[in-house]
Amino acid sequence: MASLITCPHCGPRPKEEFSIRSDASLTRPAPDADAETWHAYVYLRDNSRGRHREYWHHAAGCRRWLVVERDTQTHVVHSVTDAADATRTRGAA
C-alpha cells in the first residue's frame, strides 16, 4: 500500500504528489541581518530524530504549501495544515 498524506484541500493523496521543501520551525532573519546570521539560517541545520515540522508543496495536486508534522525516524505523519493557516496561528501566538 502506498503512503498517503491527507491534504486539507484534496484529501488522502499518495506521497509522490508532494515535495518536501524546508524546515517549518525556523524563523527567517530580518532583511538587514548580518551575513553570519543569514549563513546560519540558510546552511546550518540540525538533523534531529523525532517529530519535526516541514514545509511540503502539493506539487501534483492543489499546489498549496502545507506544514507537515512527521516523525523523521518512523515517517509517521501526525498532522497536515495549510501553511497560510499555520503562519496566521503562529503570528497570533
C-alpha positions in Angstrom: 0.0 0.0 0.0 1.3 3.4 -0.9 2.0 6.0 1.8 -0.8 8.6 1.9 -0.7 12.2 3.0 -4.0 13.8 3.9 -4.1 17.2 2.2 -6.5 19.6 3.9 -7.8 20.6 0.4 -7.6 17.3 -1.6 -8.0 14.6 1.0 -5.7 11.5 1.1 -3.2 11.5 -1.7 -0.1 9.5 -2.5 3.1 10.9 -1.0 4.6 11.1 -4.5 2.4 14.1 -5.3 4.3 16.1 -2.7 7.8 17.5 -2.4 9.5 18.3 0.9 11.0 21.8 0.9 12.3 23.0 4.2 12.2 23.2 8.0 9.0 24.9 9.1 10.3 25.6 12.6 12.9 28.2 11.6 12.4 31.9 11.9 13.6 33.9 9.0 16.2 36.6 9.9 15.4 40.3 9.3 16.4 41.5 5.8 19.2 43.7 7.3 20.7 40.8 9.5 24.4 40.3 9.1 26.0 37.7 6.8 26.8 35.3 9.7 23.1 35.2 10.7 22.0 34.6 7.1 24.7 31.9 6.7 23.4 30.1 9.8 19.8 30.3 8.6 20.5 29.1 5.1 23.2 26.4 5.6 23.3 25.2 9.3 20.7 22.6 10.2 20.3 20.1 13.0 19.3 16.6 11.7 17.4 15.5 14.7 15.2 12.4 15.1 11.6 12.5 16.2 8.7 14.9 15.5 9.6 17.7 13.1 7.6 20.4 11.2 8.4 20.7 7.5 7.1 22.7 4.6 5.7 20.5 1.9 4.4 21.5 -1.5 1.5 19.6 -3.0 3.0 19.9 -6.5 0.8 17.4 -8.3 -2.4 18.4 -6.6 -3.8 21.7 -5.3 -0.3 23.3 -5.5 -0.7 24.6 -1.9 2.1 24.9 0.6 1.5 22.7 3.7 3.1 22.3 7.1 3.5 18.6 7.8 4.4 17.4 11.2 6.0 13.9 11.0 8.4 11.7 12.8 11.7 11.7 10.9 12.6 8.3 12.3 9.3 6.4 11.6 7.9 8.6 8.9 4.5 8.7 10.7 2.6 11.8 9.7 1.0 13.4 12.8 -0.7 16.5 11.2 -1.0 18.4 8.0 -2.0 22.1 8.0 -2.3 24.7 5.2 0.9 26.8 5.6 -1.1 30.0 5.4 -3.2 28.9 8.4 -0.1 27.8 10.3 1.5 31.2 9.7 -1.6 33.0 10.9 -1.7 30.8 14.0 2.0 31.3 14.8 1.7 35.0 14.3 -1.2 35.2 16.8 0.7 33.3 19.5 
